[in-house]
Amino acid sequence: MSMKVLGIHHITAIAGDPQSNIDFYSGLLGLRLIKVTVNFDDPGTYHLYYGDGAGHPGTILTFFPWPHAPKGRHGVGQVTHTAFAIPLTAIDYWRDRLTLRGVSVQGPYQRFDDSFLLFRDPDGMMIELVSTAELDSARVHKDGAIPLNYAIHGLHSATLSEHNHQLTHTMLTETLGFNLINEHADRFRYSVGHGEAGALIDVLHAPDQRPGSVLVGAVHHIAWRASNDQEQLEWLDRIREDGYSSSPVMDRKYFHSIYFREPGGILFEIATDPPGFSVDETLDELGSNLVLPPWLESSRRQLQAALPPLRLPAGIELHS
């Protein structure tokens, strides 16, 4: 097996109120709101993207806010924990910051020699902050509210909860190119790199846990990185050759995507690194405009009337 995905591209989840989502991820966690658009498959709702200063692949967490949807349930067949990377000395800072803002924080705990904090976002999604020396100094929002020596440096990993971890192991190792690098009890850690943040995934064997439901507070899918369109086409062939059903290539404007389900039912995506988030806004403008794909521009007025107003982070005005 010579092909390997490059790590995590992004994680997409379901939120409730979009304003609470912005206040938490941009205001409290200090991520940059890098794109305000709509769900291309359901344009009556926003699609909010957060990341580092430029929206590099491997730093991106996105949300579909459905204000009136019911709460989801965490369980097997889901990404149950989303982990961000923070510097080694940042644990106390984040525990204090979150606690002072009324967030219930658990930890620090130890896992595979890392220290981490566990808490929930306003919709109940489980978030971890993992302190690690394996940081990429470019993957940070340098102009954000959090001092650089404490700030989030992109995604660290995610936890896949599975009824039968062995089937998922086969896909990760034989199809996507991951290596099993560590295990403890019912948790198995995989990497496509050398243990660095953003190239890790944990699989939790949970045969007695009930299935999850993907609604508010739950992850919708996890995306892996492909370096370009040609590589993605090679992945499409590889996935189908290995017996998995995949979507065709879909244009998501900021990347191109294919979708398929791993054996435990979690929706996987392979997304291209290019073209990136500066195709319709300058780097300085990211997240300050309601941007639409060309095929929805004719519906801009109707969409604006249907979407709730948003208050962006301090000093940023949303241009419609």
C-alpha positions in Angstrom: 0.0 0.0 0.0 1.8 3.1 -1.2 -1.0 5.6 -1.1 -1.7 7.5 2.1 -4.1 10.3 3.0 -2.2 13.3 4.3 -4.1 13.5 7.6 -7.3 15.2 8.7 -8.6 17.9 6.3 -11.6 19.0 8.3 -14.4 17.9 10.6 -18.0 18.9 10.1 -20.7 18.9 12.8 -24.3 20.0 13.4 -24.9 23.0 15.6 -28.1 24.6 16.9 -28.0 28.4 17.2 -25.4 29.9 14.8 -24.7 32.9 17.1 -23.9 30.7 20.1 -21.6 28.7 17.8 -19.7 31.8 16.7 -19.4 33.1 20.2 -18.0 29.8 21.5 -15.6 28.8 18.7 -14.4 32.2 17.7 -15.0 34.2 20.8 -14.0 31.7 23.5 -11.7 29.2 21.7 -10.1 31.9 19.5 -10.4 30.2 16.2 -10.8 32.4 13.1 -14.2 32.4 11.4 -12.8 31.9 7.9 -16.0 31.5 5.9 -19.6 32.3 6.2 -21.6 30.6 3.5 -24.5 28.2 3.2 -24.9 24.4 3.1 -24.6 23.8 -0.7 -27.0 20.8 -0.3 -29.4 22.7 2.0 -29.0 26.4 1.3 -31.6 27.5 3.8 -29.0 27.0 6.6 -25.5 28.5 7.1 -22.2 26.7 6.7 -19.7 28.2 9.2 -16.0 27.4 8.8 -13.4 27.9 11.6 -9.6 27.4 11.4 -6.3 29.1 11.7 -5.5 32.5 10.2 -5.6 31.2 6.6 -7.8 28.1 6.9 -5.1 25.6 6.2 -6.3 22.0 5.8 -5.9 20.2 9.1 -7.1 23.2 11.1 -10.7 23.4 9.9 -13.9 22.7 11.9 -17.2 23.4 10.2 -20.8 23.5 11.2 -24.3 23.3 9.7 -26.4 25.3 12.2 -30.0 23.9 12.4 -31.6 26.0 15.1 -34.8 24.0 15.4 -33.4 20.5 15.0 -33.5 18.0 17.9 -30.4 17.1 19.9 -28.3 14.2 18.6 -27.0 11.3 20.6 -23.4 10.2 20.9 -22.7 6.6 20.3 -21.1 4.0 18.0 -20.9 4.8 14.3 -19.8 8.4 15.1 -16.9 10.7 15.5 -17.5 11.2 19.3 -14.6 13.4 20.3 -12.9 16.2 18.3 -9.4 17.2 19.6 -7.5 20.4 19.0 -3.7 20.8 19.6 -2.4 23.3 22.1 1.2 23.9 23.4 2.6 21.8 26.2 2.4 24.7 28.8 -1.2 25.7 27.9 -3.3 23.3 29.9 -3.7 25.5 33.0 -4.5 28.5 30.8 -7.3 26.8 29.1 -8.7 25.2 32.2 -8.9 28.6 33.9 -10.3 30.4 30.8 -13.0 27.8 30.2 -14.0 27.6 33.8 -14.2 31.4 34.2 -16.6 31.4 31.2 -18.9 28.9 32.8 -17.7 25.8 30.8 -17.5 22.6 32.8 -14.0 21.2 32.2 -12.8 17.7 33.0 -9.2 16.9 33.4 -6.4 17.2 32.8 -6.2 13.5 31.9 -3.4 11.4 30.4 -3.6 9.4 27.2 -0.7 8.0 25.2 1.7 10.4 27.0 -0.4 13.5 26.2 -2.3 15.6 28.7 -5.8 16.8 27.6 -8.9 18.6 28.8 -12.4 17.5 28.0 -15.5 19.7 27.7 -18.7 20.2 25.7 -19.6 23.0 23.4 -23.1 24.8 23.8 -24.8 22.0 21.8 -23.1 19.1 23.7 -20.4 18.2 21.2 -17.4 16.8 23.0 -14.2 18.7 22.5 -10.7 17.9 23.7 -7.6 20.2 24.0 -4.5 18.1 23.8 -1.1 19.5 24.9 1.7 18.3 22.6 5.1 19.3 21.4 4.2 18.1 17.9 2.8 21.5 16.7 3.0 23.3 13.4 3.8 26.9 14.1 2.0 28.0 10.9 -1.4 26.5 12.1 -2.5 29.2 14.4 -4.6 32.3 14.3 -1.9 34.8 15.1 -4.2 37.8 15.2 -6.8 36.1 17.5 -7.8 36.8 21.0 -5.6 34.0 22.5 -1.8 34.6 23.2 0.3 32.6 20.8 1.9 30.5 23.5 -1.5 29.2 24.5 -3.5 29.3 21.2 -5.0 26.4 19.4 -2.7 25.0 16.6 -5.2 23.1 14.4 -6.7 19.8 14.9 -4.9 17.1 16.9 -7.0 14.0 16.3 -10.5 12.6 16.5 -12.1 9.6 18.1 -14.1 7.1 16.1 -16.4 5.0 18.3 -17.1 1.6 16.7 -19.1 -1.5 17.5 -16.4 -3.6 15.7 -13.1 -1.8 15.6 -11.4 -4.5 13.5 -13.4 -3.7 10.3 -12.5 0.0 10.7 -8.9 -1.0 11.3 -8.9 -2.8 7.9 -10.1 0.3 6.0 -7.8 2.7 7.8 -4.7 0.5 7.3 -5.3 -1.3 4.0 -7.2 1.4 2.1 -6.3 4.8 3.6 -2.7 4.1 4.6 -2.8 4.6 8.3 -0.4 2.7 10.7 -1.4 1.4 14.1 1.1 3.2 16.4 -0.3 2.6 19.9 -3.1 1.0 21.8 -4.3 0.8 25.4 -7.3 -1.2 26.5 -10.1 -0.5 24.1 -8.5 2.5 22.3 -6.3 2.2 19.2 -4.3 5.1 17.8 -3.4 5.4 14.1 -1.2 7.8 12.2 -0.2 8.7 8.7 2.7 10.7 9.9 5.2 10.6 12.7 2.8 11.3 15.6 2.3 14.9 14.7 -1.0 16.8 15.3 -3.5 16.5 12.5 -2.2 13.1 11.3 -3.7 11.0 14.1 -7.0 9.2 14.6 -8.2 7.1 17.5 -10.6 4.2 17.3 -12.6 3.3 20.4 -13.9 -0.3 20.5 -17.3 0.1 22.2 -19.3 -3.1 21.5 -21.9 -2.4 24.2 -22.5 1.3 23.4 -25.7 2.2 21.5 -25.7 3.7 18.1 -25.4 7.5 17.9 -27.7 9.8 15.9 -26.3 12.7 13.8 -28.3 15.7 14.8 -27.5 18.8 16.9 -24.3 18.4 18.9 -22.9 15.5 16.8 -20.3 15.2 14.1 -21.7 14.8 10.6 -18.4 13.6 8.9 -14.7 13.7 8.9 -12.6 14.5 5.9 -9.1 13.4 4.9 -6.6 15.3 2.8 -5.6 14.7 -0.8 -3.0 17.0 -2.2 -4.7 17.7 -5.6 -7.5 16.6 -8.0 -5.5 13.9 -9.7 -4.6 12.3 -6.4 -8.3 12.4 -5.4 -9.3 10.6 -8.6 -6.8 7.9 -7.7 -8.4 7.7 -4.3 -11.8 7.3 -5.9 -10.6 4.4 -7.9 -8.9 2.9 -4.9 -11.9 3.1 -2.7 -14.2 1.5 -5.3 -11.6 -1.2 -6.0 -11.6 -2.1 -2.3 -15.4 -2.6 -2.5 -16.7 0.6 -0.9 -19.4 2.7 -2.5 -18.3 6.3 -3.1 -20.0 9.5 -4.4 -18.6 11.1 -7.5 -16.3 14.1 -7.1 -18.3 17.0 -5.8 -17.4 20.7 -6.1 -17.4 22.4 -2.6 -15.8 25.5 -4.0 -12.9 25.6 -1.5 -12.0 22.0 -2.1 -13.3 19.0 -4.1 -14.8 16.1 -2.3 -15.7 12.4 -2.5 -17.8 10.7 0.2 -18.1 7.1 1.4 -18.9 5.3 4.6 -16.4 3.2 6.6 -17.6 -0.2 7.8 -19.0 1.2 11.1 -21.2 3.7 9.3 -19.2 6.9 9.8 -19.3 9.2 6.8 -15.8 9.7 5.5 -14.7 12.3 2.9 -11.5 12.9 1.0 -11.1 16.6 0.2 -8.4 18.3 -1.9 -6.1 20.9 -0.3 -6.6 23.4 -3.1 -8.1 25.7 -4.2 -8.5 27.0 -0.6 -10.6 29.7 1.1 -9.1 32.7 -0.7 -10.9 32.0 -4.0 -13.7 34.4 -3.2 -12.2 36.6 -0.4 -8.8 38.0 0.3 -6.9 36.6 3.3 -7.8 39.8 5.3 -11.5 39.5 4.3 -12.0 35.9 5.3 -15.2 35.4 7.2 -16.5 38.9 6.7 -18.8 38.3 3.7 -21.8 36.0 3.1 -20.3 34.2 0.2 -22.3 31.9 -2.1 -21.3 29.5 -4.9 -22.1 30.8 -8.4 -25.1 28.5 -8.8 -26.8 30.2 -5.8 -26.1 33.8 -6.5 -29.4 34.3 -8.2 -31.1 33.3 -4.9 -29.0 35.7 -2.7 -31.9 37.9 -1.6 -34.2 35.0 -0.8 -31.4 33.3 1.2 -30.6 36.4 3.1 -34.2 36.9 4.1 -34.4 33.3 5.4 -31.1 33.2 7.3 -30.9 34.6 10.8 -28.7 37.7 11.3 -25.3 37.1 12.7 -23.0 39.1 15.0 -19.4 38.4 14.1 -16.4 38.6 16.4 -15.4 42.0 17.7 -14.3 44.3 14.9 -15.7 42.3 12.0 -18.8 43.3 10.1 -20.6 40.8 8.0 -21.1 42.1 4.5 -24.0 40.7 2.6 
